[in-house]
Amino acid sequence: MRTTVNLDDDVHELASVYAMARDMTLGAAISELVRRSQMPAEPSRIAIADNGLPLIRSNGRKLTPELIKATQDDEFVRSKTGLLLKKRFSRGRRPSIGPL
């Protein structure tokens, strides 16, 4: 459907950049953005507990002391050498990351 609309300059610029980045026309970009605005929002991964602290939903990976130590060791080596060196772990493998 062909129609004429008046857009604020900043909205026109945003929609134009959006359209160019996705290789689409300005009209198609505006249509897509209006449709997306009517869709229900995706649930946030961060929730607020009853005590006011943020709760971050799990991504399915288990955080272990070995994984934390390995990350700290990697960061220490990177800070001293500027390089990330591969390290050997017990039994020659990295700590496993499994489901909760």
N, C-alpha and C positions, 0 to 999 in steps of 0.2 A: 504494500500500500504506500503510495506516495503522499507525503505531507510535509509541511514546513513547521519547524519548531525554533524557538529562540533559546539558545543556551548561553549561560554565563561563560565568559572567556576562559576561566579556569576549568570549567567542566568540559568545554570544547577541547581544550588542550589535553586534558586527561584522557578523554575518549579517543582522541586522535592518536595519542601515543599508544594506548591500548590496542587500537585497530592496527597500527603499523607493526607493532611487536608480534601480532598474530596473523599478519598478512591477510587482513579482511577489510571490508569497506567500513566507513564510519557508521553507516546505518546498521550493518550487521553487528558491529561492536556495541552500539547503544542498545539494540534489541537483546543481545546476550546479557548485558549488564542489568537491564531491567528484569529479565527473566530470573537471573541469579538472585536479585534482590527479593524476589517473591518466594524463593526456596527456603525451607527451614534451615537454620544455622546448624553447622556441624557441632557436635558436642565437644566441649573443651577438654583437653587432657588434664587440665588443672581444676581441681574442685577445692572448695573451702570447707574445712572440717568444722564441727561445732565449736571447737576452741579457737577458731579463727586462723589456724595454720593451714597453709596450702598443702593439698594432697595431689601428687602427680600419679596418674594411672600408669600401671606397669606396661612396658613394651614387650613383655614375655621373656626378658633376659634376667638372669639371677646375678646380682652383684655379690661377689665373694671377696673375702680378704685377699686371696691370691690375685684376683683381677685388679684390685685397688693397688696392691704392691707393684704389680707389673706396670701399671700406668704411672705410678710414682717413679719407678726406676727409669722408664722411658723418658719421662719429663726431665729427670736429673741428667741423664746422658745428653739429651737434646740441649739443655741449658749450658752444659760444660763444653760440648763439642760443636754444637750447631747441627749435628746429625742425629738421626734416629737409627740406632744400631739394633739389629736383631739379637735377642738374648736367648740363651738356652734355659729352659725350665726343667723341673724335675721330670724325668722320663722323656726329655726331649720334645715336649709340646707345651703350648700355651695352656693356661687354666681353661677349663671348659666353661662355656656359657650355656646354661640350660634353662628350661622353663621353670617358673616358680613352683 
